[in-house]
Amino acid sequence: MLKRKVETSSFEELIKKNKEEILKDKEELEKIEKRLDEKYLASLK
């Protein structure tokens, strides 16, 4: 069985990239939630 050597720097870059993507997703979800809240409040009037 072959063992692959994982370079530390590329692994760290991958983690950093994933964190950035998660933060972007979180921001998008917050925007959607805000829009939904605004629509809900508008429907109550």
ChimeraX commands (.cxc) that place a marker at each C-alpha (Angstrom):
marker #1 position 0.00,0.00,0.00 radius 0.5
marker #1 position 1.34,3.40,-0.95 radius 0.5
marker #1 position 1.56,6.12,1.65 radius 0.5
marker #1 position 0.94,9.64,0.52 radius 0.5
marker #1 position 2.78,12.48,2.15 radius 0.5
marker #1 position 0.50,15.38,2.92 radius 0.5
marker #1 position 2.30,18.68,2.85 radius 0.5
marker #1 position 1.53,20.73,5.92 radius 0.5
marker #1 position 1.32,24.02,4.05 radius 0.5
marker #1 position -1.19,22.73,1.50 radius 0.5
marker #1 position -3.27,21.21,4.30 radius 0.5
marker #1 position -3.29,24.55,6.12 radius 0.5
marker #1 position -4.27,26.33,2.92 radius 0.5
marker #1 position -7.15,23.91,2.45 radius 0.5
marker #1 position -8.40,24.56,5.99 radius 0.5
marker #1 position -8.12,28.32,5.44 radius 0.5
marker #1 position -10.03,28.09,2.16 radius 0.5
marker #1 position -12.77,26.03,3.80 radius 0.5
marker #1 position -13.10,28.54,6.64 radius 0.5
marker #1 position -13.41,31.39,4.14 radius 0.5
marker #1 position -16.11,29.51,2.21 radius 0.5
marker #1 position -18.01,28.77,5.43 radius 0.5
marker #1 position -17.88,32.46,6.37 radius 0.5
marker #1 position -19.21,33.44,2.93 radius 0.5
marker #1 position -22.01,30.89,3.27 radius 0.5
marker #1 position -22.86,32.24,6.72 radius 0.5
marker #1 position -23.04,35.78,5.36 radius 0.5
marker #1 position -25.37,34.64,2.56 radius 0.5
marker #1 position -27.62,32.84,5.05 radius 0.5
marker #1 position -27.79,35.95,7.21 radius 0.5
marker #1 position -28.82,38.03,4.17 radius 0.5
marker #1 position -31.55,35.50,3.33 radius 0.5
marker #1 position -32.79,35.44,6.93 radius 0.5
marker #1 position -32.95,39.24,6.97 radius 0.5
marker #1 position -34.97,39.28,3.75 radius 0.5
marker #1 position -37.36,36.66,5.11 radius 0.5
marker #1 position -37.78,38.60,8.34 radius 0.5
marker #1 position -38.53,41.78,6.40 radius 0.5
marker #1 position -41.09,39.99,4.20 radius 0.5
marker #1 position -42.72,38.41,7.25 radius 0.5
marker #1 position -42.97,41.75,9.06 radius 0.5
marker #1 position -44.39,43.37,5.93 radius 0.5
marker #1 position -47.04,40.65,5.70 radius 0.5
marker #1 position -48.19,41.41,9.25 radius 0.5
marker #1 position -49.12,44.99,8.37 radius 0.5
marker link #1:1,2 radius 0.2
marker link #1:2,3 radius 0.2
marker link #1:3,4 radius 0.2
marker link #1:4,5 radius 0.2
marker link #1:5,6 radius 0.2
marker link #1:6,7 radius 0.2
marker link #1:7,8 radius 0.2
marker link #1:8,9 radius 0.2
marker link #1:9,10 radius 0.2
marker link #1:10,11 radius 0.2
marker link #1:11,12 radius 0.2
marker link #1:12,13 radius 0.2
marker link #1:13,14 radius 0.2
marker link #1:14,15 radius 0.2
marker link #1:15,16 radius 0.2
marker link #1:16,17 radius 0.2
marker link #1:17,18 radius 0.2
marker link #1:18,19 radius 0.2
marker link #1:19,20 radius 0.2
marker link #1:20,21 radius 0.2
marker link #1:21,22 radius 0.2
marker link #1:22,23 radius 0.2
marker link #1:23,24 radius 0.2
marker link #1:24,25 radius 0.2
marker link #1:25,26 radius 0.2
marker link #1:26,27 radius 0.2
marker link #1:27,28 radius 0.2
marker link #1:28,29 radius 0.2
marker link #1:29,30 radius 0.2
marker link #1:30,31 radius 0.2
marker link #1:31,32 radius 0.2
marker link #1:32,33 radius 0.2
marker link #1:33,34 radius 0.2
marker link #1:34,35 radius 0.2
marker link #1:35,36 radius 0.2
marker link #1:36,37 radius 0.2
marker link #1:37,38 radius 0.2
marker link #1:38,39 radius 0.2
marker link #1:39,40 radius 0.2
marker link #1:40,41 radius 0.2
marker link #1:41,42 radius 0.2
marker link #1:42,43 radius 0.2
marker link #1:43,44 radius 0.2
marker link #1:44,45 radius 0.2
view
